[in-house]
Amino acid sequence: MSFLNTMRTPFAAALLALATVAAMPTPALAQASAPAADAAAPAPAASDAAATPAPAAAPADTGAPSVTPAATKETIENPYGLAAAWNNGPVPKFTLIVMLIMSMGSWYIIFTKLWEQHKMLKSADNVGENFWTAGSVKAGANTLEEGSAFRYIAESGLKASEHHEGTLVEQIDRHTWIAMSVSRAVENIQSRLSDGLAFLATVGSTAPFVGLFGTVMGIYGALTQIGIAGQASIDKVAGPVGEALIMTAIGLAVAVPAVMGYNWLIRRNKSVMEKVRAFSGDLHNVLLAGKR
């Protein structure tokens, strides 16, 4: 029994030492766990790098010049133009409306009179081709265009020649009566050709003064604004003076075409009337010879 008690004590101490050694980590295991911890540590850093955007790569220099977008052109509204003059009161509006009516009337008359003269010159050519080659005055008149000036003269001469005897004008000799009738027809044609020319002459002589009226009112407005402001600054003078210059320019732009159109139409009327008078004289002689 003593021997067992003696051996029990060292044996228990050996077991306790073995348990202590087993509980402590070995160096190999410590060394193996250290690299594993090091390998697991960069994982959050990698996720942070993935979340951070990579910097943009610098463009490669190809040697070509860089193209920049074209600068947009700014449009500045003119505060002293025609629109400003229109909105500056009743006087500029009245002046512009009057000159607009003058201009429209002038151009209308110019174009209509040119068309009328063209038709008469064309009828004059038909007279030489058709009228004088007919067998009688009546047959020749029927070859002319309906409503033309030359047909009107021919019909007036025929009517005077046919209805002379047995009327109140019987006391007037036939020669004088035909001459009077043909002359009246020529005068009517000349009067019709002159229609509208008085309007052109009026526009040509008065349009500059209408524009001058707008100029005077514009300068008066400038002086009024200077007096109210108490100083002659450029912003007080530029608007009314610009309006005055616009009115003067518009007055000249209306008057010049009217004067030139008037002179041109007068000259063309003379050429047309020469042909009309020549035809009327020849017709008078034919009617006196008894050809109807």
C-alpha positions as CSV (number, residue, x, y, z in Angstrom):
1,M,0.0,0.0,0.0
2,S,2.8,2.3,0.7
3,F,4.3,1.5,-2.6
4,L,1.0,2.6,-4.5
5,N,0.7,5.8,-2.6
6,T,4.3,6.5,-3.4
7,M,3.8,6.0,-7.2
8,R,0.4,7.9,-7.2
9,T,1.8,11.2,-6.5
10,P,4.4,11.4,-9.3
11,F,1.9,10.0,-11.7
12,A,-0.7,12.7,-10.9
13,A,2.0,15.3,-11.4
14,A,2.9,13.9,-14.8
15,L,-0.7,13.9,-15.9
16,L,-1.1,17.5,-14.8
17,A,2.0,18.5,-16.8
18,L,0.8,16.7,-19.9
19,A,-2.6,18.5,-19.7
20,T,-0.8,21.9,-19.4
21,V,1.3,21.2,-22.4
22,A,-1.7,20.1,-24.5
23,A,-3.5,23.3,-23.7
24,M,-0.6,25.6,-24.9
25,P,-0.4,26.3,-28.8
26,T,2.4,24.8,-30.6
27,P,4.9,27.1,-32.5
28,A,4.0,25.5,-35.9
29,L,0.4,26.2,-35.4
30,A,1.1,29.8,-34.5
31,Q,3.3,30.2,-37.5
32,A,0.6,28.7,-39.8
33,S,-2.1,30.9,-38.4
34,A,-0.1,34.1,-38.9
35,P,0.0,33.9,-42.7
36,A,-3.7,33.1,-42.8
37,A,-4.5,36.2,-40.8
38,D,-2.2,38.2,-43.1
39,A,-4.0,36.8,-46.2
40,A,-7.4,37.7,-44.8
41,A,-6.5,41.2,-43.8
42,P,-6.3,42.8,-47.4
43,A,-9.9,41.9,-48.2
44,P,-11.5,45.1,-46.9
45,A,-8.8,47.1,-48.7
46,A,-9.6,45.4,-52.0
47,S,-13.3,46.2,-51.6
48,D,-12.5,49.8,-50.8
49,A,-10.3,50.0,-54.0
50,A,-13.2,48.6,-56.0
51,A,-15.6,51.2,-54.7
52,T,-13.1,54.0,-55.5
53,P,-13.4,55.0,-59.2
54,A,-10.2,54.8,-61.2
55,P,-8.8,58.1,-62.4
56,A,-9.5,58.9,-66.1
57,A,-6.8,58.2,-68.5
58,A,-5.2,61.3,-70.0
59,P,-6.0,61.7,-73.7
60,A,-3.3,60.7,-76.0
61,D,-1.6,63.5,-77.9
62,T,-2.2,62.7,-81.6
63,G,-0.7,66.0,-82.9
64,A,-4.1,67.2,-84.3
65,P,-5.3,70.6,-83.2
66,S,-8.0,70.5,-80.5
67,V,-11.5,71.5,-81.7
68,T,-13.5,73.8,-79.4
69,P,-17.3,74.4,-79.9
70,A,-18.1,77.5,-81.8
71,A,-19.1,80.5,-79.7
72,T,-22.8,81.3,-80.0
73,K,-23.5,84.7,-81.6
74,E,-25.4,87.0,-79.4
75,T,-28.3,89.0,-80.9
76,I,-28.7,92.4,-79.3
77,E,-32.1,94.1,-79.8
78,N,-31.7,97.6,-81.2
79,P,-33.6,100.0,-78.9
80,Y,-33.4,102.8,-81.5
81,G,-34.7,101.1,-84.6
82,L,-37.9,101.1,-86.6
83,A,-39.8,99.1,-83.9
84,A,-38.8,101.6,-81.3
85,A,-40.0,104.5,-83.5
86,W,-43.3,102.7,-84.0
87,N,-43.9,102.3,-80.3
88,N,-42.8,105.9,-79.5
89,G,-46.3,107.5,-79.8
90,P,-49.0,108.4,-82.3
91,V,-47.0,110.9,-84.3
92,P,-44.5,108.3,-85.6
93,K,-47.2,105.8,-86.3
94,F,-49.2,108.4,-88.3
95,T,-46.2,109.4,-90.3
96,L,-45.2,105.8,-91.1
97,I,-48.8,104.9,-92.1
98,V,-49.0,107.9,-94.5
99,M,-45.7,107.1,-96.1
100,L,-46.7,103.4,-96.4
101,I,-49.9,104.4,-98.2
102,M,-47.9,106.7,-100.5
103,S,-45.4,104.0,-101.4
104,M,-48.0,101.3,-102.0
105,G,-50.0,103.7,-104.2
106,S,-47.0,104.7,-106.2
107,W,-45.8,101.2,-107.0
108,Y,-49.4,100.1,-107.9
109,I,-49.7,103.0,-110.4
110,I,-46.3,102.3,-111.8
111,F,-46.9,98.7,-112.5
112,T,-50.5,99.1,-113.8
113,K,-49.5,102.0,-116.2
114,L,-46.6,100.0,-117.5
115,W,-48.9,97.1,-118.3
116,E,-51.4,99.4,-120.0
117,Q,-48.7,100.9,-122.1
118,H,-47.4,97.5,-123.0
119,K,-50.9,96.5,-124.2
120,M,-51.2,99.7,-126.3
121,L,-47.9,99.2,-128.0
122,K,-48.8,95.6,-128.8
123,S,-52.1,96.8,-130.3
124,A,-50.2,99.3,-132.4
125,D,-48.2,96.4,-133.9
126,N,-51.5,94.6,-134.7
127,V,-52.9,97.7,-136.4
128,G,-50.1,97.6,-139.0
129,E,-50.5,93.8,-139.5
130,N,-54.3,93.5,-139.6
131,F,-56.2,96.8,-139.7
132,W,-54.7,98.4,-142.8
133,T,-54.8,95.1,-144.7
134,A,-58.6,94.8,-144.3
135,G,-61.1,95.7,-147.0
136,S,-63.0,98.3,-145.0
137,V,-62.7,100.3,-141.8
138,K,-65.4,98.3,-140.2
139,A,-63.7,95.0,-141.1
140,G,-60.4,96.3,-139.9
141,A,-61.9,97.4,-136.6
142,N,-63.2,93.9,-136.0
143,T,-59.7,92.6,-136.3
144,L,-58.5,94.7,-133.4
145,E,-58.7,93.6,-129.8
146,E,-61.9,94.3,-128.0
147,G,-61.5,97.3,-125.7
148,S,-58.2,98.5,-127.2
149,A,-57.5,102.2,-127.8
150,F,-57.2,101.8,-131.5
151,R,-60.5,100.0,-131.9
152,Y,-62.1,102.7,-129.8
153,I,-60.8,105.4,-132.2
154,A,-61.9,103.4,-135.3
155,E,-65.4,102.9,-133.9
156,S,-65.7,106.5,-133.0
157,G,-64.8,107.6,-136.5
158,L,-67.2,105.1,-138.0
159,K,-70.0,106.3,-135.8
160,A,-69.4,109.9,-136.7
161,S,-69.3,109.1,-140.4
162,E,-72.5,107.0,-140.4
163,H,-74.8,109.3,-138.2
164,H,-74.0,112.7,-139.6
165,E,-77.0,113.4,-141.8
166,G,-80.4,113.9,-140.3
167,T,-79.2,114.9,-136.9
168,L,-78.6,118.2,-135.0
169,V,-75.0,118.2,-136.1
170,E,-76.0,118.1,-139.8
171,Q,-75.1,121.8,-140.1
172,I,-71.5,120.9,-139.4
173,D,-69.8,119.6,-142.4
174,R,-68.8,116.0,-142.5
175,H,-65.1,116.6,-142.5
176,T,-65.2,118.7,-139.4
177,W,-67.5,116.4,-137.6
178,I,-65.3,113.3,-138.2
179,A,-62.2,115.3,-137.2
180,M,-63.9,116.4,-134.0
181,S,-65.1,112.8,-133.1
182,V,-61.7,111.3,-133.8
183,S,-59.9,114.1,-131.8
184,R,-62.2,113.5,-128.8
185,A,-61.4,109.8,-128.9
186,V,-57.7,110.6,-128.9
187,E,-58.0,113.0,-126.0
188,N,-59.9,110.4,-124.0
189,I,-57.2,107.9,-124.5
190,Q,-54.5,110.5,-123.5
191,S,-56.5,111.3,-120.4
192,R,-56.8,107.6,-119.5
193,L,-53.0,107.2,-119.9
194,S,-52.4,110.1,-117.6
195,D,-54.5,108.7,-114.8
196,G,-52.5,108.2,-111.7
197,L,-49.6,110.4,-112.8
198,A,-50.8,113.3,-110.7
199,F,-50.6,111.0,-107.6
200,L,-47.0,110.1,-108.5
201,A,-46.2,113.8,-108.8
202,T,-47.8,114.5,-105.5
203,V,-46.0,111.7,-103.7
204,G,-42.7,112.8,-105.2
205,S,-43.1,116.4,-104.0
206,T,-44.6,115.8,-100.6
207,A,-43.1,112.5,-99.3
208,P,-39.8,114.3,-98.2
209,F,-41.8,116.8,-96.3
210,V,-43.8,114.1,-94.6
211,G,-40.5,112.5,-93.5
212,L,-39.3,115.9,-92.4
213,F,-42.3,116.2,-90.2
214,G,-41.3,113.0,-88.5
215,T,-37.8,114.3,-88.2
216,V,-38.9,117.6,-86.6
217,M,-41.1,115.7,-84.1
218,G,-38.2,113.3,-83.3
219,I,-35.8,116.2,-82.5
220,Y,-38.6,117.9,-80.5
221,G,-38.9,114.7,-78.4
222,A,-35.1,114.7,-77.9
223,L,-35.1,118.2,-76.6
224,T,-38.1,117.4,-74.3
225,Q,-36.2,114.5,-72.8
226,I,-33.1,116.6,-72.3
227,G,-35.1,119.3,-70.6
228,I,-36.9,116.8,-68.3
229,A,-33.6,115.0,-67.4
230,G,-31.6,118.2,-67.0
231,Q,-28.6,116.8,-68.8
232,A,-27.8,115.9,-72.4
233,S,-26.7,112.3,-72.0
234,I,-26.4,110.1,-75.0
235,D,-29.2,107.7,-73.9
236,K,-31.6,110.7,-73.9
237,V,-30.6,111.9,-77.3
238,A,-29.9,108.7,-79.3
239,G,-33.5,107.4,-79.5
240,P,-35.3,110.5,-80.7
241,V,-32.5,111.4,-83.1
242,G,-32.4,107.9,-84.5
243,E,-36.2,108.1,-85.0
244,A,-35.7,111.4,-86.8
245,L,-33.1,110.0,-89.2
246,I,-35.3,106.9,-89.9
247,M,-38.3,109.2,-90.9
248,T,-36.1,111.2,-93.2
249,A,-34.7,108.1,-94.9
250,I,-38.2,106.6,-95.4
251,G,-39.4,109.9,-96.9
252,L,-36.7,109.8,-99.4
253,A,-37.2,106.1,-100.2
254,V,-40.9,106.9,-101.0
255,A,-40.2,110.0,-103.0
256,V,-37.4,108.8,-105.3
257,P,-39.3,105.9,-106.9
258,A,-42.4,108.1,-107.4
259,V,-40.4,110.8,-109.2
260,M,-38.5,108.4,-111.4
261,G,-41.6,106.4,-112.2
262,Y,-43.4,109.6,-113.1
263,N,-40.7,110.8,-115.5
264,W,-40.5,107.3,-117.1
265,L,-44.2,106.9,-117.6
266,I,-44.5,110.4,-119.1
267,R,-41.8,109.5,-121.7
268,R,-43.5,106.2,-122.5
269,N,-46.8,108.0,-122.9
270,K,-45.4,110.3,-125.5
271,S,-44.2,107.3,-127.5
272,V,-47.7,105.6,-127.3
273,M,-49.5,108.8,-128.1
274,E,-47.4,109.3,-131.2
275,K,-48.6,106.0,-132.6
276,V,-52.2,106.8,-131.6
277,R,-52.2,110.2,-133.3
278,A,-50.6,108.8,-136.4
279,F,-53.4,106.1,-136.6
280,S,-56.2,108.7,-136.0
281,G,-54.9,111.0,-138.8
282,D,-54.7,108.1,-141.3
283,L,-58.2,106.9,-140.2
284,H,-59.6,110.4,-140.7
285,N,-58.3,110.6,-144.2
286,V,-59.7,107.2,-145.0
287,L,-63.2,108.1,-143.7
288,L,-63.2,111.3,-145.7
289,A,-62.4,109.3,-148.8
290,G,-65.7,107.3,-148.2
291,K,-64.2,104.1,-147.0
292,R,-66.3,102.5,-144.3
